[in-house]
Amino acid sequence: MKAAFLAYAAEDILLYRDGPGIIHGRNALQDLYNTLELPAMEFSWAPEGARVAESVELGYSWGEYTITYPGNSSTKKGKYLSVWTLTGEGWKLAADCGSEMRLE
């Protein structure tokens, strides 16, 4: 998951996360990933919608995500909003935020 996220991250990406807070830039994201030991997980997301600017330079998508930890059978669900920018290398993730939903 780390490699895929970095591959699509814009150079000046902004990530909003609980815990580490705001992460600014692909290098900062790489540094964070180098210090984190993430448990084995399965990540999936289901877009609910997307919009693209008339200029076709910027777009955004939103939906729900699910993270499952096979080792202990726990699951986290949440909502996300991702902002995309069109670069010479294709669409890159410019900003991303997620909010965990509390499961009762």
C-alpha positions in Angstrom: 0.0 0.0 0.0 2.8 2.4 0.8 4.5 2.1 -2.6 1.2 2.6 -4.5 0.3 5.6 -2.4 3.7 7.2 -3.0 3.5 6.5 -6.7 0.3 8.5 -7.1 1.2 11.3 -4.6 1.9 14.7 -6.1 5.2 16.2 -5.1 3.5 18.7 -2.8 0.7 16.4 -1.5 -1.2 17.4 1.6 -2.4 14.6 3.8 -4.7 15.1 6.8 -4.5 12.3 9.3 -5.3 11.7 12.9 -2.1 11.1 14.8 0.6 12.6 12.6 -1.6 15.5 11.7 -0.8 17.3 8.4 1.8 15.8 6.2 3.1 18.1 3.5 5.1 16.8 0.5 6.0 13.4 -0.9 9.4 13.4 0.9 7.6 14.0 4.3 5.2 11.1 3.4 8.2 8.9 2.6 9.8 9.8 5.9 6.7 9.0 7.8 6.3 5.6 6.0 10.0 4.8 6.8 9.3 5.3 10.6 5.9 3.5 10.7 5.6 -0.2 11.1 2.1 -0.8 9.7 0.4 -4.1 10.6 -0.7 -6.4 7.8 -3.9 -5.0 6.4 -6.3 -5.1 3.5 -7.5 -1.7 2.2 -10.4 -1.1 0.0 -12.4 1.9 -1.0 -15.7 2.6 -2.8 -16.1 5.9 -4.5 -19.5 7.5 -4.1 -18.8 10.3 -6.6 -16.3 12.4 -8.4 -16.1 15.8 -10.1 -13.6 17.3 -12.5 -13.2 21.0 -13.1 -14.1 22.4 -16.6 -10.4 23.1 -17.1 -9.7 19.4 -16.6 -6.7 20.3 -14.3 -8.3 19.5 -11.0 -10.8 16.9 -9.7 -12.0 15.4 -6.5 -13.6 12.1 -5.4 -15.3 11.0 -2.2 -16.6 7.8 -0.7 -16.0 5.2 2.0 -13.0 3.1 2.9 -12.5 -0.2 4.8 -9.4 -1.4 6.5 -9.3 -5.0 7.6 -6.6 -6.4 9.8 -6.5 -10.2 9.1 -4.4 -11.0 12.1 -7.0 -10.0 14.6 -10.2 -9.8 12.4 -10.8 -6.2 13.3 -12.1 -3.7 10.8 -12.1 0.1 10.5 -14.5 2.0 8.2 -14.5 5.7 7.3 -15.1 8.4 4.7 -12.6 10.0 2.5 -12.1 13.0 0.2 -9.3 13.1 -2.3 -8.3 16.0 -4.5 -6.5 15.2 -7.8 -4.4 17.3 -10.1 -3.5 16.6 -13.7 0.3 16.7 -14.3 2.6 15.8 -17.1 2.8 12.4 -15.5 -1.0 11.9 -15.4 -3.4 12.3 -12.4 -1.7 12.8 -9.1 -3.1 12.9 -5.6 -2.8 16.6 -4.4 -4.7 16.3 -1.0 -6.3 13.5 0.9 -8.3 13.3 4.1 -10.2 10.6 5.9 -12.4 10.3 8.9 -13.0 7.1 10.7 -16.6 6.1 11.4 -17.3 4.8 14.8 -18.8 1.3 14.6 -21.3 0.5 17.3 
